[in-house]
């Protein structure tokens, strides 16, 4: 009986450790995908995505552009998009 309880506790604790690792993998793969899409949409390759560049290429960014570009710079960066996606 004690052996079974120890195994259950071990499995439970192991899963608690593994869950954050999966979350980090998800964040990393999401960040990579965002960076790849950003690079395709950034037509002049200046590291800045304007509303015009986002239009048709990154529709969710286009639809939320004013929210992401809270300082009204006229562009967003890949780091800003990734930070928002990782919240």
C-alpha positions as CSV (number, residue, x, y, z in Angstrom):
1,X,0.0,0.0,0.0
2,X,2.8,2.4,0.9
3,X,4.6,1.6,-2.3
4,X,1.5,2.6,-4.3
5,X,1.1,5.9,-2.4
6,X,4.8,6.6,-3.0
7,X,4.4,5.9,-6.7
8,X,1.3,8.2,-7.0
9,X,3.2,11.0,-5.1
10,X,6.2,10.5,-7.4
11,X,4.0,10.7,-10.6
12,X,2.2,13.8,-9.3
13,X,5.4,15.6,-8.4
14,X,7.0,14.6,-11.7
15,X,4.1,16.0,-13.7
16,X,4.3,19.3,-11.7
17,X,7.9,19.6,-12.8
18,X,7.2,18.7,-16.4
19,X,4.3,21.1,-17.0
20,X,6.4,24.3,-16.9
21,X,8.9,22.6,-19.3
22,X,6.1,22.1,-21.8
23,X,5.0,25.7,-21.4
24,X,8.6,26.9,-22.1
25,X,8.7,24.7,-25.2
26,X,5.3,26.2,-26.3
27,X,6.6,29.7,-25.8
28,X,9.8,29.0,-27.7
29,X,7.9,27.5,-30.6
30,X,5.4,30.3,-30.6
31,X,8.2,32.9,-30.6
32,X,9.9,31.1,-33.5
33,X,6.7,31.0,-35.5
34,X,6.0,34.7,-34.8
35,X,9.6,35.7,-35.8
36,X,9.3,33.7,-39.1
37,X,5.9,35.3,-40.0
38,X,7.2,38.7,-39.0
39,X,10.2,38.3,-41.3
40,X,8.0,37.4,-44.2
41,X,5.7,40.3,-43.6
42,X,8.4,42.9,-43.0
43,X,8.8,43.7,-46.7
44,X,11.5,46.3,-46.4
45,X,13.4,44.3,-43.7
46,X,13.8,47.2,-41.3
47,X,12.7,45.2,-38.2
48,X,9.5,47.2,-37.9
49,X,6.1,46.0,-39.0
50,X,3.8,48.8,-40.1
51,X,0.0,48.6,-40.4
52,X,0.3,48.4,-44.1
53,X,2.7,45.5,-43.9
54,X,0.5,43.7,-41.3
55,X,-2.5,44.0,-43.6
56,X,-3.2,40.7,-45.2
57,X,-0.1,39.1,-43.8
58,X,-0.7,39.0,-40.1
59,X,-4.4,39.7,-39.7
60,X,-4.5,39.4,-35.9
61,X,-1.7,42.0,-35.6
62,X,-3.5,44.2,-38.2
63,X,-6.8,44.0,-36.2
64,X,-5.1,44.8,-32.9
65,X,-2.4,47.1,-34.2
66,X,-3.4,50.2,-32.2
67,X,-3.4,48.1,-29.0
68,X,0.1,46.7,-29.7
69,X,1.5,50.0,-30.9
70,X,0.4,51.7,-27.7
71,X,3.0,54.5,-28.1
72,X,1.7,55.4,-31.6
73,X,5.0,54.9,-33.3
74,X,3.4,53.7,-36.5
75,X,5.1,50.2,-36.2
76,X,5.4,47.2,-34.0
77,X,8.5,45.0,-33.4
78,X,8.7,41.2,-33.2
79,X,9.6,41.5,-29.5
80,X,6.4,43.5,-28.8
81,X,4.3,40.9,-30.6
82,X,6.1,38.0,-28.8
83,X,5.7,39.7,-25.4
84,X,2.0,40.1,-26.0
85,X,1.6,36.5,-27.2
86,X,3.4,35.2,-24.1
87,X,1.2,36.9,-21.6
